Amino acid sequence: MILIVEDEVHCRDTLCDALVDEGYSVDVARDGHEAMDKLATARPALLILDLRMPGMSGNTLYDEMQKSPELAGIPVLVTTADPARAPRGVPILAKPLRLDKLLSLVAFACGRV
């Protein structure tokens, strides 16, 4: 399962549809708080994370995940219009998103390459 954490409805729905069309199981969260609730009961194979969100930002969510041994090992792909804000060492997909690049990075992270 891939967890998409994105506050923009259009972007979230587009990502979800594209990944489902490729055969992935997908769940979504509207912000970092909702993502943390979902991570309390599920371990996704990949987390696609927007950085700028109301409530708990993507950076705060990422920092919280790194504090937990169970969550720190979940691969993260950051989507952002401002790559300079991304955590160091995390793969970044700049917005506006290119679908071919997204699918390539997801396939690699999920071991489909």
Biotite code that builds the C-alpha atoms (Angstrom):
import biotite.structure as struc

atoms = struc.array([
    struc.Atom([0.000, 0.000, 0.000], chain_id="A", res_id=1, res_name="MET", atom_name="CA", element="C"),
    struc.Atom([1.140, 3.531, -0.825], chain_id="A", res_id=2, res_name="ILE", atom_name="CA", element="C"),
    struc.Atom([0.062, 6.376, 1.453], chain_id="A", res_id=3, res_name="LEU", atom_name="CA", element="C"),
    struc.Atom([-0.370, 9.747, -0.257], chain_id="A", res_id=4, res_name="ILE", atom_name="CA", element="C"),
    struc.Atom([-0.220, 12.703, 2.141], chain_id="A", res_id=5, res_name="VAL", atom_name="CA", element="C"),
    struc.Atom([-1.459, 15.735, 0.227], chain_id="A", res_id=6, res_name="GLU", atom_name="CA", element="C"),
    struc.Atom([-3.832, 18.561, 1.168], chain_id="A", res_id=7, res_name="ASP", atom_name="CA", element="C"),
    struc.Atom([-4.726, 19.670, -2.379], chain_id="A", res_id=8, res_name="GLU", atom_name="CA", element="C"),
    struc.Atom([-7.742, 17.617, -3.476], chain_id="A", res_id=9, res_name="VAL", atom_name="CA", element="C"),
    struc.Atom([-6.963, 17.713, -7.197], chain_id="A", res_id=10, res_name="HIS", atom_name="CA", element="C"),
    struc.Atom([-3.341, 16.677, -6.720], chain_id="A", res_id=11, res_name="CYS", atom_name="CA", element="C"),
    struc.Atom([-4.279, 13.959, -4.207], chain_id="A", res_id=12, res_name="ARG", atom_name="CA", element="C"),
    struc.Atom([-6.972, 12.530, -6.507], chain_id="A", res_id=13, res_name="ASP", atom_name="CA", element="C"),
    struc.Atom([-4.697, 12.644, -9.557], chain_id="A", res_id=14, res_name="THR", atom_name="CA", element="C"),
    struc.Atom([-1.894, 10.823, -7.727], chain_id="A", res_id=15, res_name="LEU", atom_name="CA", element="C"),
    struc.Atom([-4.327, 8.258, -6.365], chain_id="A", res_id=16, res_name="CYS", atom_name="CA", element="C"),
    struc.Atom([-5.924, 7.585, -9.768], chain_id="A", res_id=17, res_name="ASP", atom_name="CA", element="C"),
    struc.Atom([-2.562, 7.270, -11.532], chain_id="A", res_id=18, res_name="ALA", atom_name="CA", element="C"),
    struc.Atom([-1.217, 4.794, -8.974], chain_id="A", res_id=19, res_name="LEU", atom_name="CA", element="C"),
    struc.Atom([-4.415, 2.732, -8.826], chain_id="A", res_id=20, res_name="VAL", atom_name="CA", element="C"),
    struc.Atom([-4.349, 2.548, -12.647], chain_id="A", res_id=21, res_name="ASP", atom_name="CA", element="C"),
    struc.Atom([-0.837, 1.067, -12.340], chain_id="A", res_id=22, res_name="GLU", atom_name="CA", element="C"),
    struc.Atom([-2.103, -1.604, -9.943], chain_id="A", res_id=23, res_name="GLY", atom_name="CA", element="C"),
    struc.Atom([-0.993, -0.139, -6.623], chain_id="A", res_id=24, res_name="TYR", atom_name="CA", element="C"),
    struc.Atom([-3.084, -0.209, -3.476], chain_id="A", res_id=25, res_name="SER", atom_name="CA", element="C"),
    struc.Atom([-3.415, 3.384, -2.273], chain_id="A", res_id=26, res_name="VAL", atom_name="CA", element="C"),
    struc.Atom([-4.644, 5.207, 0.814], chain_id="A", res_id=27, res_name="ASP", atom_name="CA", element="C"),
    struc.Atom([-4.742, 8.976, 1.297], chain_id="A", res_id=28, res_name="VAL", atom_name="CA", element="C"),
    struc.Atom([-4.359, 11.494, 4.110], chain_id="A", res_id=29, res_name="ALA", atom_name="CA", element="C"),
    struc.Atom([-5.155, 15.222, 3.953], chain_id="A", res_id=30, res_name="ARG", atom_name="CA", element="C"),
    struc.Atom([-2.424, 16.306, 6.374], chain_id="A", res_id=31, res_name="ASP", atom_name="CA", element="C"),
    struc.Atom([0.260, 15.087, 8.738], chain_id="A", res_id=32, res_name="GLY", atom_name="CA", element="C"),
    struc.Atom([-2.152, 14.436, 11.604], chain_id="A", res_id=33, res_name="HIS", atom_name="CA", element="C"),
    struc.Atom([-4.350, 12.178, 9.488], chain_id="A", res_id=34, res_name="GLU", atom_name="CA", element="C"),
    struc.Atom([-1.249, 10.422, 8.172], chain_id="A", res_id=35, res_name="ALA", atom_name="CA", element="C"),
    struc.Atom([-0.005, 9.752, 11.715], chain_id="A", res_id=36, res_name="MET", atom_name="CA", element="C"),
    struc.Atom([-3.403, 8.261, 12.577], chain_id="A", res_id=37, res_name="ASP", atom_name="CA", element="C"),
    struc.Atom([-3.151, 5.939, 9.579], chain_id="A", res_id=38, res_name="LYS", atom_name="CA", element="C"),
    struc.Atom([0.469, 5.027, 10.370], chain_id="A", res_id=39, res_name="LEU", atom_name="CA", element="C"),
    struc.Atom([-0.635, 3.915, 13.838], chain_id="A", res_id=40, res_name="ALA", atom_name="CA", element="C"),
    struc.Atom([-2.359, 0.907, 12.253], chain_id="A", res_id=41, res_name="THR", atom_name="CA", element="C"),
    struc.Atom([-0.707, 0.386, 8.851], chain_id="A", res_id=42, res_name="ALA", atom_name="CA", element="C"),
    struc.Atom([2.790, 0.320, 7.375], chain_id="A", res_id=43, res_name="ARG", atom_name="CA", element="C"),
    struc.Atom([2.793, 1.495, 3.770], chain_id="A", res_id=44, res_name="PRO", atom_name="CA", element="C"),
    struc.Atom([5.435, 0.345, 1.316], chain_id="A", res_id=45, res_name="ALA", atom_name="CA", element="C"),
    struc.Atom([5.909, 4.010, 0.383], chain_id="A", res_id=46, res_name="LEU", atom_name="CA", element="C"),
    struc.Atom([4.739, 7.392, 1.643], chain_id="A", res_id=47, res_name="LEU", atom_name="CA", element="C"),
    struc.Atom([4.305, 10.185, -0.919], chain_id="A", res_id=48, res_name="ILE", atom_name="CA", element="C"),
    struc.Atom([4.553, 13.390, 1.071], chain_id="A", res_id=49, res_name="LEU", atom_name="CA", element="C"),
    struc.Atom([3.669, 16.980, 0.273], chain_id="A", res_id=50, res_name="ASP", atom_name="CA", element="C"),
    struc.Atom([5.599, 19.441, 2.432], chain_id="A", res_id=51, res_name="LEU", atom_name="CA", element="C"),
    struc.Atom([3.265, 22.435, 2.633], chain_id="A", res_id=52, res_name="ARG", atom_name="CA", element="C"),
    struc.Atom([0.038, 21.494, 4.380], chain_id="A", res_id=53, res_name="MET", atom_name="CA", element="C"),
    struc.Atom([-2.132, 23.052, 7.070], chain_id="A", res_id=54, res_name="PRO", atom_name="CA", element="C"),
    struc.Atom([-2.031, 21.518, 10.518], chain_id="A", res_id=55, res_name="GLY", atom_name="CA", element="C"),
    struc.Atom([0.998, 19.247, 10.606], chain_id="A", res_id=56, res_name="MET", atom_name="CA", element="C"),
    struc.Atom([3.335, 20.007, 7.696], chain_id="A", res_id=57, res_name="SER", atom_name="CA", element="C"),
    struc.Atom([5.149, 17.372, 5.708], chain_id="A", res_id=58, res_name="GLY", atom_name="CA", element="C"),
    struc.Atom([8.462, 18.311, 7.306], chain_id="A", res_id=59, res_name="ASN", atom_name="CA", element="C"),
    struc.Atom([7.000, 17.895, 10.794], chain_id="A", res_id=60, res_name="THR", atom_name="CA", element="C"),
    struc.Atom([5.472, 14.547, 9.829], chain_id="A", res_id=61, res_name="LEU", atom_name="CA", element="C"),
    struc.Atom([8.801, 13.380, 8.422], chain_id="A", res_id=62, res_name="TYR", atom_name="CA", element="C"),
    struc.Atom([10.626, 14.479, 11.595], chain_id="A", res_id=63, res_name="ASP", atom_name="CA", element="C"),
    struc.Atom([8.080, 12.609, 13.760], chain_id="A", res_id=64, res_name="GLU", atom_name="CA", element="C"),
    struc.Atom([8.478, 9.495, 11.636], chain_id="A", res_id=65, res_name="MET", atom_name="CA", element="C"),
    struc.Atom([12.267, 9.592, 12.084], chain_id="A", res_id=66, res_name="GLN", atom_name="CA", element="C"),
    struc.Atom([11.819, 9.496, 15.873], chain_id="A", res_id=67, res_name="LYS", atom_name="CA", element="C"),
    struc.Atom([10.020, 6.136, 15.667], chain_id="A", res_id=68, res_name="SER", atom_name="CA", element="C"),
    struc.Atom([11.971, 2.966, 14.826], chain_id="A", res_id=69, res_name="PRO", atom_name="CA", element="C"),
    struc.Atom([8.819, 1.485, 13.234], chain_id="A", res_id=70, res_name="GLU", atom_name="CA", element="C"),
    struc.Atom([8.167, 4.500, 11.010], chain_id="A", res_id=71, res_name="LEU", atom_name="CA", element="C"),
    struc.Atom([11.713, 5.619, 10.215], chain_id="A", res_id=72, res_name="ALA", atom_name="CA", element="C"),
    struc.Atom([12.191, 2.730, 7.787], chain_id="A", res_id=73, res_name="GLY", atom_name="CA", element="C"),
    struc.Atom([9.217, 3.624, 5.585], chain_id="A", res_id=74, res_name="ILE", atom_name="CA", element="C"),
    struc.Atom([10.472, 4.980, 2.254], chain_id="A", res_id=75, res_name="PRO", atom_name="CA", element="C"),
    struc.Atom([9.367, 8.567, 1.602], chain_id="A", res_id=76, res_name="VAL", atom_name="CA", element="C"),
    struc.Atom([9.036, 10.450, -1.690], chain_id="A", res_id=77, res_name="LEU", atom_name="CA", element="C"),
    struc.Atom([8.603, 14.203, -1.261], chain_id="A", res_id=78, res_name="VAL", atom_name="CA", element="C"),
    struc.Atom([6.486, 16.262, -3.664], chain_id="A", res_id=79, res_name="THR", atom_name="CA", element="C"),
    struc.Atom([7.047, 19.994, -3.427], chain_id="A", res_id=80, res_name="THR", atom_name="CA", element="C"),
    struc.Atom([7.208, 23.223, -5.377], chain_id="A", res_id=81, res_name="ALA", atom_name="CA", element="C"),
    struc.Atom([10.193, 24.224, -3.215], chain_id="A", res_id=82, res_name="ASP", atom_name="CA", element="C"),
    struc.Atom([12.807, 21.420, -3.213], chain_id="A", res_id=83, res_name="PRO", atom_name="CA", element="C"),
    struc.Atom([15.097, 23.448, -0.917], chain_id="A", res_id=84, res_name="ALA", atom_name="CA", element="C"),
    struc.Atom([12.628, 22.769, 1.940], chain_id="A", res_id=85, res_name="ARG", atom_name="CA", element="C"),
    struc.Atom([12.829, 18.982, 1.599], chain_id="A", res_id=86, res_name="ALA", atom_name="CA", element="C"),
    struc.Atom([14.610, 16.843, 4.192], chain_id="A", res_id=87, res_name="PRO", atom_name="CA", element="C"),
    struc.Atom([18.135, 15.900, 3.170], chain_id="A", res_id=88, res_name="ARG", atom_name="CA", element="C"),
    struc.Atom([18.574, 12.547, 1.500], chain_id="A", res_id=89, res_name="GLY", atom_name="CA", element="C"),
    struc.Atom([14.898, 12.069, 0.598], chain_id="A", res_id=90, res_name="VAL", atom_name="CA", element="C"),
    struc.Atom([13.939, 11.632, -3.077], chain_id="A", res_id=91, res_name="PRO", atom_name="CA", element="C"),
    struc.Atom([12.168, 14.740, -4.375], chain_id="A", res_id=92, res_name="ILE", atom_name="CA", element="C"),
    struc.Atom([9.635, 15.127, -7.140], chain_id="A", res_id=93, res_name="LEU", atom_name="CA", element="C"),
    struc.Atom([9.199, 18.806, -7.975], chain_id="A", res_id=94, res_name="ALA", atom_name="CA", element="C"),
    struc.Atom([5.747, 20.246, -8.600], chain_id="A", res_id=95, res_name="LYS", atom_name="CA", element="C"),
    struc.Atom([4.197, 20.478, -11.068], chain_id="A", res_id=96, res_name="PRO", atom_name="CA", element="C"),
    struc.Atom([4.499, 16.704, -11.128], chain_id="A", res_id=97, res_name="LEU", atom_name="CA", element="C"),
    struc.Atom([5.520, 14.716, -14.178], chain_id="A", res_id=98, res_name="ARG", atom_name="CA", element="C"),
    struc.Atom([3.540, 11.495, -14.212], chain_id="A", res_id=99, res_name="LEU", atom_name="CA", element="C"),
    struc.Atom([6.266, 9.464, -15.941], chain_id="A", res_id=100, res_name="ASP", atom_name="CA", element="C"),
    struc.Atom([8.828, 10.523, -13.340], chain_id="A", res_id=101, res_name="LYS", atom_name="CA", element="C"),
    struc.Atom([6.407, 9.792, -10.480], chain_id="A", res_id=102, res_name="LEU", atom_name="CA", element="C"),
    struc.Atom([5.640, 6.295, -11.763], chain_id="A", res_id=103, res_name="LEU", atom_name="CA", element="C"),
    struc.Atom([9.336, 5.580, -12.272], chain_id="A", res_id=104, res_name="SER", atom_name="CA", element="C"),
    struc.Atom([10.248, 6.628, -8.718], chain_id="A", res_id=105, res_name="LEU", atom_name="CA", element="C"),
    struc.Atom([7.308, 4.712, -7.230], chain_id="A", res_id=106, res_name="VAL", atom_name="CA", element="C"),
    struc.Atom([8.183, 1.567, -9.188], chain_id="A", res_id=107, res_name="ALA", atom_name="CA", element="C"),
    struc.Atom([11.772, 1.782, -7.956], chain_id="A", res_id=108, res_name="PHE", atom_name="CA", element="C"),
    struc.Atom([10.738, 2.378, -4.318], chain_id="A", res_id=109, res_name="ALA", atom_name="CA", element="C"),
    struc.Atom([8.255, -0.498, -4.438], chain_id="A", res_id=110, res_name="CYS", atom_name="CA", element="C"),
    struc.Atom([10.711, -2.927, -6.056], chain_id="A", res_id=111, res_name="GLY", atom_name="CA", element="C"),
    struc.Atom([8.993, -3.134, -9.444], chain_id="A", res_id=112, res_name="ARG", atom_name="CA", element="C"),
    struc.Atom([12.127, -2.230, -11.398], chain_id="A", res_id=113, res_name="VAL", atom_name="CA", element="C"),
])
